[in-house]
């Protein structure tokens, strides 16, 4: 065990992130160990299960009550986890709103710096033109007062140097404000990740609520099938809870480290001046009358430079007016320079307002408070809820795996099928008796289709000797034809002779009455066609 440096880092090959991955793997291994214990207890309960006698109903009721209360506790812990998830979401949304306002204000300041640079370039060009005009006028007039010429050159130099100093300040401020691009990326990716994280956690936690609700129903009914089914689904939500815990636990550690000591990571992407400015905004008092702003932006120095420029401008044009009265070129250049310096002064004043404390203090407070207070507090609640829920689910599954056989299998009520049921019609109950030829050797149905039965035959057998019966099923077999008479007499004789010529030992009547025909007379040629014929039927 050792302390890593830096305290927060997202480098995959660094010690810090590898430690977080190790924490996640340890939690998953612990989940597999708990699952192994549940499996062992379940197997032992199945092997050593004995039939319960006596007070089984009371034991089942006590078990159902115990499981019900544990499931209710799991519901409460799920509610705690959902509360923590919602607090994280609200904190992130609040910090996202504050960061959006900060980015917008910084972009506005960048635009004002751009305008300041444009005005500065124009002013510098006008000052160069004024210097050229003044030198030309001095040469044309042959001004001999060296003191005046020296003062004019000094004031012109002050104007040029002042504009260059303004350029240096604006360039440095632009470099500092460019860090806003990193803040924009943080907001974009943060919003996207937070939305996906919130959706995933909501869906998974709702699934757990649904499974627990089904478990409570099965416990209240004392159903063995319901308890076994809940065990299967309970193992799924048990593993799901530990997977979420393996993500939340290292994420909470990283979350805490970032809020406590994340400046090292931020310094890699944001300038130290920007960090100093944000720290200033987080502790400053929002007072519009003071016009307070971070000193690292050097806006006060820019104000001092512009004031010196205005003083130098006033002194310069006073001397030029005395030495070159009513000179049109000098007056024209003086008006342009005056306009430029007025624009520079307005831009500096706008920067003071845009970068002042009252503009950023509320937004920076929302950013810090939402991310490192509400979000971190919600993360702790979520971690506590998931940890307690994992333990309670393990206890719940352990109790079920040990005593599920106490519950009884619930019976299923028989429902009589109605005649009008479209899925179970009764129309196939009236099937012809001679379908598929099953009536061939049944004496009760052998000639059922001849005269005394009006039900149509299916024509699937030749038991009647292929006797033509015409187009109607009720046509008598004795229709006067020679073929019909021959078959009729032969079949009729066969039946009567069979009973008369049977050996005495073969015709017996017991409690289960049978008539067996096993031997035929060798002298009767009529029976030669039935040498292997045997018939057995009930009387």
C-alpha positions in Angstrom: 0.0 0.0 0.0 1.4 3.4 -1.0 0.3 6.9 -1.8 0.3 7.7 -5.5 1.3 11.1 -7.0 -0.6 12.9 -8.3 -3.6 12.4 -6.2 -5.9 12.4 -9.3 -5.0 11.3 -12.8 -6.7 9.7 -15.7 -3.6 8.2 -17.4 -4.5 4.5 -18.0 -0.8 3.5 -17.5 -0.5 5.5 -14.3 -0.6 4.1 -10.8 -3.8 6.0 -9.8 -6.1 4.6 -12.5 -4.7 1.1 -12.1 -5.5 1.2 -8.4 -9.1 2.1 -9.2 -9.3 -0.8 -11.6 -7.9 -3.1 -8.9 -10.7 -1.9 -6.5 -13.3 -2.8 -9.1 -11.9 -6.3 -9.7 -11.8 -6.9 -5.9 -15.5 -6.1 -5.7 -16.3 -8.5 -8.6 -14.3 -11.3 -6.9 -16.2 -10.7 -3.7 -19.5 -11.0 -5.6 -18.4 -14.3 -7.1 -17.4 -15.6 -3.6 -20.8 -14.7 -2.3 -22.5 -16.3 -5.3 -20.4 -19.5 -4.6 -21.7 -19.6 -1.0 -25.3 -19.2 -2.2 -24.8 -22.1 -4.6 -23.3 -24.4 -1.9 -26.1 -23.6 0.5 -28.7 -24.3 -2.3 -27.1 -27.7 -3.1 -26.9 -28.7 0.6 -30.6 -27.8 1.0 -31.5 -29.9 -2.0 -29.4 -32.9 -0.8 -30.5 -32.8 2.9 -34.1 -31.9 2.3 -36.5 -33.9 4.4 -40.2 -34.1 4.3 -41.7 -31.7 6.7 -44.4 -32.8 9.2 -46.4 -31.0 11.8 -45.9 -27.3 11.9 -44.9 -26.8 8.3 -47.6 -24.2 7.7 -46.5 -22.1 10.6 -42.9 -22.4 9.5 -43.8 -21.3 6.0 -45.7 -18.3 7.4 -42.7 -17.2 9.5 -40.4 -17.6 6.5 -42.7 -15.6 4.3 -42.9 -12.8 6.9 -39.1 -12.8 7.2 -38.5 -12.7 3.5 -41.2 -10.0 3.1 -39.5 -7.7 5.6 -36.1 -8.3 4.0 -37.5 -7.5 0.6 -39.1 -4.3 2.0 -35.7 -3.3 3.4 -34.2 -3.9 -0.1 -36.9 -1.6 -1.5 -35.9 1.1 1.0 -32.2 0.7 0.0 -33.2 0.9 -3.7 -35.0 4.1 -2.9 -31.8 5.3 -1.2 -29.8 4.5 -4.3 -32.3 6.2 -6.6 -32.1 9.3 -4.3 -28.4 9.4 -4.5 -28.5 9.0 -8.3 -31.0 11.9 -8.5 -28.8 14.1 -6.3 -25.8 13.4 -8.5 -27.8 14.3 -11.6 -29.1 17.5 -10.0 -25.6 18.5 -8.9 -24.1 17.8 -12.3 -26.9 19.8 -14.0 -26.3 22.7 -11.6 -22.6 22.7 -12.3 -23.2 22.3 -16.0 -25.5 25.4 -15.9 -22.8 27.4 -14.0 -20.1 26.3 -16.4 -22.2 27.2 -19.4 -22.6 30.7 -18.0 -18.9 30.9 -17.3 -18.1 29.9 -20.8 -20.5 32.4 -22.2 -19.0 35.3 -20.2 -15.5 34.3 -21.1 -16.4 34.2 -24.8 -17.9 37.7 -24.4 -14.6 38.9 -22.8 -12.6 37.3 -25.7 -14.8 39.1 -28.2 -14.1 42.4 -26.4 -10.4 41.7 -26.4 -10.6 41.1 -30.1 -12.3 44.5 -30.6 -9.7 46.1 -28.4 -6.9 44.6 -30.5 -8.6 45.9 -33.7 -9.0 49.4 -32.2 -5.5 49.3 -31.0 -4.1 48.5 -34.5 -6.1 51.4 -36.0 -4.9 53.7 -33.2 -1.3 52.7 -33.8 -1.6 53.4 -37.5 -3.1 56.8 -36.8 -0.3 57.7 -34.4 2.3 56.7 -37.0 0.5 59.0 -39.5 0.5 61.8 -36.9 4.2 61.4 -36.3 4.9 61.6 -40.1 2.7 64.7 -40.4 4.2 66.5 -37.3 7.8 65.8 -38.6 6.8 67.2 -42.0 5.3 70.3 -40.4 8.4 70.9 -38.3 10.6 70.6 -41.3 8.4 72.8 -43.4 8.1 75.5 -40.7 11.7 75.3 -39.7 10.8 75.1 -36.0 13.9 76.1 -34.1 12.7 75.6 -30.5 14.5 72.5 -29.6 12.7 72.2 -26.3 9.3 72.1 -28.0 10.5 69.6 -30.6 11.9 67.4 -27.8 8.6 67.6 -25.9 6.6 66.8 -29.1 8.9 63.7 -29.8 8.6 62.5 -26.2 4.8 62.8 -26.2 4.5 61.0 -29.6 6.8 58.3 -28.3 4.6 57.9 -25.2 1.6 57.4 -27.5 3.4 54.7 -29.4 4.8 52.9 -26.4 1.4 53.1 -24.6 -0.4 51.4 -27.5 2.3 48.7 -27.6 1.9 48.1 -23.9 -1.9 47.8 -24.4 -1.1 45.2 -27.1 1.0 43.2 -24.7 -1.7 43.2 -22.0 -4.4 42.2 -24.5 -2.2 39.4 -25.9 -1.6 38.0 -22.4 -5.3 38.2 -21.6 -6.2 36.4 -24.8 -3.8 33.6 -23.9 -5.4 33.3 -20.5 -9.0 33.3 -21.8 -8.2 30.6 -24.4 -8.5 28.0 -21.6 -12.3 28.4 -22.1 -12.0 25.8 -24.9 -11.2 23.1 -22.3 -14.1 24.2 -20.2 -16.4 23.9 -23.2 -15.2 20.3 -23.8 -15.7 19.4 -20.2 -19.3 20.7 -20.3 -20.0 18.9 -23.5 -18.6 15.5 -22.5 -19.8 15.9 -18.9 -23.4 16.4 -20.0 -23.3 13.5 -22.4 -21.7 11.1 -19.9 -24.1 12.2 -17.1 -27.2 11.7 -19.2 -26.1 8.2 -20.2 -25.1 7.4 -16.6 -28.4 8.6 -15.3 -30.4 6.6 -17.9 -28.4 3.4 -17.3 -28.8 3.6 -13.5 -32.5 4.5 -13.7 -33.2 1.5 -16.0 -31.2 -1.0 -13.9 -32.6 0.1 -10.6 -36.2 0.0 -11.9 -35.5 -3.6 -13.1 -34.4 -4.4 -9.6 -37.6 -2.9 -8.2 -39.7 -5.0 -10.5 -37.9 -8.2 -9.6 -38.3 -7.4 -5.8 -42.0 -6.7 -6.3 -42.4 -10.1 -7.9 -40.5 -11.7 -5.1 -42.7 -10.0 -2.5 -45.8 -11.4 -4.3 -44.4 -14.9 -4.3 -43.5 -14.6 -0.6 -47.0 -13.5 0.4 -48.5 -16.4 -1.5 -46.0 -18.8 0.0 -45.4 -20.3 -3.4 -42.5 -22.7 -3.9 -42.4 -22.0 -7.7 -42.4 -18.3 -7.1 -39.6 -18.6 -4.5 -37.5 -20.6 -6.9 -38.2 -18.2 -9.8 -37.3 -15.3 -7.6 -34.0 -17.0 -6.7 -33.1 -17.2 -10.4 -34.0 -13.6 -11.1 -32.6 -12.5 -7.7 -29.2 -13.9 -8.7 -29.3 -11.7 -11.8 -30.1 -8.5 -9.8 -27.5 -9.6 -7.2 -24.8 -9.7 -9.8 -26.1 -6.5 -11.4 -25.9 -4.7 -8.0 -22.3 -5.8 -7.5 -21.4 -4.7 -11.0 -22.8 -1.2 -10.3 -21.0 -1.2 -7.0 -17.7 -2.1 -8.7 -18.2 1.0 -10.9 -19.6 3.4 -8.2 -16.9 2.7 -5.6 -13.8 3.6 -7.6 -15.7 6.4 -9.3 -16.6 7.9 -5.8 -12.9 7.7 -4.8 -11.8 9.5 -7.9 -14.7 12.0 -7.4 -13.5 12.8 -3.9 -9.8 13.1 -4.9 -10.7 15.5 -7.7 -12.7 17.8 -5.4 -10.0 17.7 -2.7 -6.9 18.0 -4.9 -7.6 18.2 -8.6 -5.6 21.3 -9.3 -2.7 19.2 -10.6 -4.8 17.6 -13.3 -6.5 21.0 -14.1 -3.1 22.7 -14.5 -2.3 20.3 -17.4 -5.2 21.7 -19.4 -5.9 25.2 -17.9 -3.4 28.0 -17.3 -2.5 28.9 -13.8 -3.8 32.4 -14.4 -7.3 30.9 -15.2 -7.2 28.7 -12.1 -6.2 31.8 -10.0 -9.1 33.7 -11.6 -11.6 30.9 -10.8 -10.3 30.7 -7.2 -10.8 34.4 -6.9 -14.4 34.3 -8.2 -15.2 31.5 -5.8 -14.3 33.6 -2.7 -14.9 37.2 -3.8 -17.8 39.3 -2.7 -20.3 40.2 -5.5 -20.5 44.0 -5.3 -21.1 45.9 -8.5 -20.0 49.2 -7.0 -16.4 48.1 -6.4 -15.8 46.6 -9.9 -13.6 43.9 -8.4 -11.9 41.6 -10.8 -8.9 39.2 -10.7 -5.5 40.9 -10.7 -4.0 38.3 -13.0 -6.0 39.8 -15.9 -4.1 43.1 -15.3 -7.1 45.2 -16.3 -6.1 47.8 -13.7 -2.8 48.2 -15.5 -4.6 48.6 -18.8 -6.7 51.3 -17.3 -3.5 53.1 -16.1 -2.0 52.9 -19.5 -5.1 54.3 -21.2 -5.2 57.2 -18.7 -1.6 58.0 -19.5 -2.4 57.9 -23.2 -5.2 60.4 -22.7 -2.9 62.7 -20.7 -0.2 62.4 -23.3 -2.7 63.1 -26.1 -4.0 66.2 -24.4 -0.5 67.6 -23.8 0.6 66.8 -27.3 -2.3 68.5 -29.1 -2.0 71.5 -26.8 1.6 71.9 -27.9 0.8 71.3 -31.6 -2.0 73.8 -31.5 0.3 76.4 -30.0 3.0 75.7 -32.6 0.8 74.9 -35.6 -2.5 76.8 -35.1 -5.4 75.9 -37.2 -3.5 73.2 -39.1 -6.1 71.0 -40.8 -4.0 67.9 -41.1 -3.0 67.9 -37.5 -6.6 68.5 -36.4 -7.9 65.7 -38.6 -5.3 63.2 -37.2 -6.0 64.4 -33.7 -9.8 63.7 -34.1 -9.0 60.2 -35.3 -6.7 59.5 -32.5 -9.2 60.8 -30.0 -11.9 58.5 -31.4 -9.5 55.5 -31.2 -8.5 56.3 -27.6 -12.2 56.7 -26.6 -12.9 53.3 -28.2 -10.0 51.7 -26.3 -11.3 53.2 -23.1 -14.8 51.8 -23.7 -13.3 48.4 -24.5 -11.3 48.4 -21.3 -14.4 49.4 -19.3 -16.4 46.6 -20.9 -13.7 44.1 -20.0 -13.8 45.3 -16.4 -17.6 44.7 -16.3 -17.4 41.3 -18.1 -14.6 40.0 -15.9 -15.8 41.5 -12.6 -16.7 39.5 -9.6 -20.4 40.0 -9.7 -20.5 38.5 -13.2 -18.8 35.2 -12.3 -19.2 34.7 -8.6 -22.7 33.2 -8.7 -21.8 30.9 -11.6 -18.5 29.7 -10.1 -20.3 29.0 -6.8 -22.9 27.0 -8.7 -20.2 25.1 -10.5 -18.2 24.3 -7.3 -21.3 23.7 -5.1 -23.1 21.5 -7.6 -20.2 19.3 -8.5 -18.2 19.1 -5.3 -21.0 19.3 -2.8 -24.4 18.1 -4.1 -22.9 15.6 -6.6 -20.3 14.3 -4.2 -23.0 13.9 -1.4 -25.2 12.1 -3.9 -22.3 9.8 -4.8 -21.8 8.8 -1.2 -25.5 8.1 -0.8 -25.5 6.0 -3.9 -22.5 4.1 -2.7 -24.1 3.5 0.7 -27.3 2.3 -0.9 -25.7 -0.1 -3.3 -23.4 -1.5 -0.6 -26.2 -2.2 1.8 -28.5 -3.5 -1.0 -25.8 -6.0 -2.1 -25.5 -7.3 1.4 -29.3 -7.6 1.9 -29.8 -9.3 -1.4 -27.1 -11.8 -0.5 -28.9 -12.5 2.9 -32.2 -12.8 1.1 -30.9 -15.3 -1.5 -29.1 -17.2 1.2 -32.3 -17.6 3.2 -34.3 -18.6 0.1 -31.7 -21.1 -1.0 -31.7 -22.8 2.4 -35.4 -23.0 3.1 -37.3 -22.7 -0.2 -38.7 -26.3 0.3 -40.8 -25.0 3.2 -43.2 -23.5 0.7 -45.7 -25.7 -1.0 -46.5 -25.9 -4.7 -49.8 -24.1 -5.4 -52.5 -26.0 -7.2 -53.9 -25.0 -10.6 -57.7 -24.7 -10.9 -59.3 -26.8 -13.7 -61.4 -24.8 -16.1 -64.0 -26.7 -18.2 -63.8 -25.9 -21.9 -67.0 -24.4 -23.2 -68.6 -25.7 -26.4 -68.2 -22.3 -28.0 -64.5 -21.9 -27.2 -62.8 -21.1 -30.5 -59.5 -22.6 -29.4 -61.0 -25.9 -28.2 -64.0 -26.7 -30.4 -66.2 -29.8 -29.6 -67.2 -30.3 -33.3 -64.8 -33.2 -33.7 -66.4 -35.4 -31.1 -68.9 -36.9 -33.6 -66.5 -39.0 -35.7 -67.8 -41.8 -37.9 -67.2 -45.2 -36.3 -65.6 -46.7 -39.4 -62.9 -44.0 -39.8 -59.5 -45.4 -40.8 -60.9 -49.0 -40.8 -60.7 -49.5 -37.0 -64.0 -51.3 -37.1 -63.0 -54.2 -39.4 -63.2 -57.0 -36.8 -65.6 -55.4 -34.4 -68.9 -57.4 -34.5 -70.8 -54.4 -33.2 -69.9 -52.2 -36.2 -69.0 -54.7 -38.9 -72.3 -54.2 -40.8 -73.3 -51.0 -39.2 -73.4 -49.2 -42.6 -75.6 -51.8 -44.3 -79.3 -51.3 -43.4 -79.8 -50.1 -39.8 -77.3 -47.2 -39.7 -77.9 -44.1 -41.7 -74.4 -42.5 -41.0 -72.4 -42.2 -44.2 -69.3 -44.3 -44.5 -65.9 -42.8 -45.1 -65.1 -45.5 -47.7 -61.7 -46.3 -46.1 -62.1 -50.0 -45.8 -63.2 -53.1 -47.8 -64.8 -55.0 -45.0 -68.0 -55.5 -47.0 -66.1 -57.2 -49.8 -66.2 -54.1 -52.1 -70.0 -54.5 -52.5 -71.4 -51.7 -54.7 -74.0 -50.0 -52.7 -75.0 -47.3 -55.2 -75.0 -43.6 -54.6 -76.8 -43.8 -51.3 -75.4 -45.1 -48.1 -78.7 -46.6 -47.1 -79.0 -48.9 -50.1 -79.7 -52.5 -49.0 -76.9 -55.0 -49.5 -79.5 -57.5 -50.9 -80.2 -55.6 -54.1 -80.8 -58.7 -56.2 -77.5 -58.8 -58.0 -75.5 -62.0 -58.2 -72.3 -60.5 -56.9 -74.1 -59.0 -53.9 -75.9 -62.3 -53.1 -72.7 -64.3 -53.3 -70.7 -62.1 -51.0 -73.6 -61.7 -48.6 -74.2 -65.5 -48.3 -70.5 -66.2 -47.9 -69.9 -63.7 -45.2 -73.0 -64.6 -43.4 -72.1 -68.3 -43.5 -68.7 -67.6 -42.3 -69.9 -65.9 -39.1 -72.4 -68.6 -38.2 -70.2 -71.6 -39.1 -67.4 -70.1 -37.2 -69.3 -70.3 -33.9 -70.8 -73.8 -34.7 -67.7 -75.6 -35.8 -65.3 -74.3 -33.1 -63.8 -77.0 -30.8 -65.5 -77.2 -27.3 -62.3 -76.2 -25.5 -62.0 -73.0 -27.3 -65.5 -71.7 -26.5 -65.5 -70.8 -22.8 -67.0 -68.1 -20.7 -65.2 -66.7 -17.8 -65.6 -63.6 -15.7 -64.0 -61.7 -18.6 -66.0 -63.3 -21.3 -64.2 -64.0 -24.6 -64.8 -66.0 -27.7 -61.6 -67.2 -29.4 -61.5 -68.8 -32.8 -58.2 -70.5 -33.3 -58.9 -73.7 -35.3 -60.9 -74.3 -38.5 -62.2 -77.5 -40.1 -59.8 -78.8 -42.7 -62.7 -80.3 -44.6 -64.6 -77.1 -45.1 -63.2 -75.5 -48.3 -65.0 -72.3 -47.4 -62.5 -71.5 -44.7 -59.3 -72.2 -46.6 -59.1 -68.5 -47.4 -59.0 -67.7 -43.7 -56.2 -70.2 -42.7 -54.4 -67.6 -40.5 -57.5 -65.8 -39.4 -57.8 -65.1 -35.7 -60.4 -62.9 -34.0 -60.7 -61.7 -30.5 -63.5 -59.4 -29.4 -65.6 -58.6 -26.3 -69.1 -60.0 -26.0 
